[in-house]
Amino acid sequence: MGLVLLAMRIGVHESKMYHRAKEAAHTEDSIQRGNILALFTARHRFFKYMKCIFVGLPIWFGTGILV
C-alpha cells in the first residue's frame, strides 16, 4: 500500500502557494535558520517561546506523566 501511495504521489502537482514560498525563501537571504540563540536575543521572541512551552506543559503532564 505504501508503494501505491508513493506511485500516486508522482502524478500530484505542487500548489502555487508552495512554489511562491519556495521562491521567497531563495530570494531572502537575511533569514537565519537553525540559530537557537535567536530565541533568546529578542525579548518578544523569548516570551512567545515561553508561552508555547507553558501551553504545552499541561498536555505533556497529562499524557506523559499521568497516563
C-alpha positions as a Python dict, from the first residue, in 0.01 Angstrom:
ca = {
    (1, 'M'): (0, 0, 0),
    (2, 'G'): (289, 237, 72),
    (3, 'L'): (436, 181, -272),
    (4, 'V'): (98, 254, -431),
    (5, 'L'): (77, 583, -242),
    (6, 'L'): (431, 668, -349),
    (7, 'A'): (345, 597, -712),
    (8, 'M'): (32, 812, -685),
    (9, 'R'): (239, 1096, -537),
    (10, 'I'): (442, 1126, -856),
    (11, 'G'): (140, 1250, -1050),
    (12, 'V'): (45, 1519, -797),
    (13, 'H'): (142, 1876, -880),
    (14, 'E'): (262, 2116, -613),
    (15, 'S'): (38, 2411, -532),
    (16, 'K'): (122, 2765, -641),
    (17, 'M'): (142, 2870, -278),
    (18, 'Y'): (424, 2620, -220),
    (19, 'H'): (617, 2747, -522),
    (20, 'R'): (577, 3111, -412),
    (21, 'A'): (702, 3028, -62),
    (22, 'K'): (995, 2836, -205),
    (23, 'E'): (1092, 3127, -432),
    (24, 'A'): (1059, 3376, -147),
    (25, 'A'): (1289, 3164, 70),
    (26, 'H'): (1556, 3161, -200),
    (27, 'T'): (1545, 3534, -262),
    (28, 'E'): (1554, 3643, 103),
    (29, 'D'): (1898, 3559, 240),
    (30, 'S'): (1853, 3753, 565),
    (31, 'I'): (1664, 3468, 731),
    (32, 'Q'): (1886, 3261, 958),
    (33, 'R'): (1786, 2901, 1000),
    (34, 'G'): (1899, 2676, 1281),
    (35, 'N'): (2017, 2958, 1508),
    (36, 'I'): (1899, 2854, 1855),
    (37, 'L'): (2034, 3174, 2010),
    (38, 'A'): (1782, 3373, 1806),
    (39, 'L'): (1516, 3263, 2058),
    (40, 'F'): (1693, 3445, 2337),
    (41, 'T'): (1817, 3761, 2162),
    (42, 'A'): (1479, 3933, 2119),
    (43, 'R'): (1252, 3985, 2418),
    (44, 'H'): (923, 3930, 2229),
    (45, 'R'): (1057, 3612, 2068),
    (46, 'F'): (1164, 3472, 2406),
    (47, 'F'): (823, 3536, 2563),
    (48, 'K'): (646, 3381, 2266),
    (49, 'Y'): (868, 3073, 2307),
    (50, 'M'): (789, 3053, 2679),
    (51, 'K'): (416, 3089, 2612),
    (52, 'C'): (432, 2791, 2377),
    (53, 'I'): (610, 2585, 2640),
    (54, 'F'): (359, 2679, 2911),
    (55, 'V'): (64, 2596, 2683),
    (56, 'G'): (208, 2252, 2612),
    (57, 'L'): (311, 2178, 2970),
    (58, 'P'): (-33, 2065, 3098),
    (59, 'I'): (-83, 1850, 2791),
    (60, 'W'): (256, 1689, 2840),
    (61, 'F'): (189, 1638, 3211),
    (62, 'G'): (-150, 1480, 3149),
    (63, 'T'): (-43, 1243, 2876),
    (64, 'G'): (320, 1182, 2962),
    (65, 'I'): (313, 1160, 3338),
    (66, 'L'): (-38, 1069, 3444),
    (67, 'V'): (-121, 824, 3168),
}
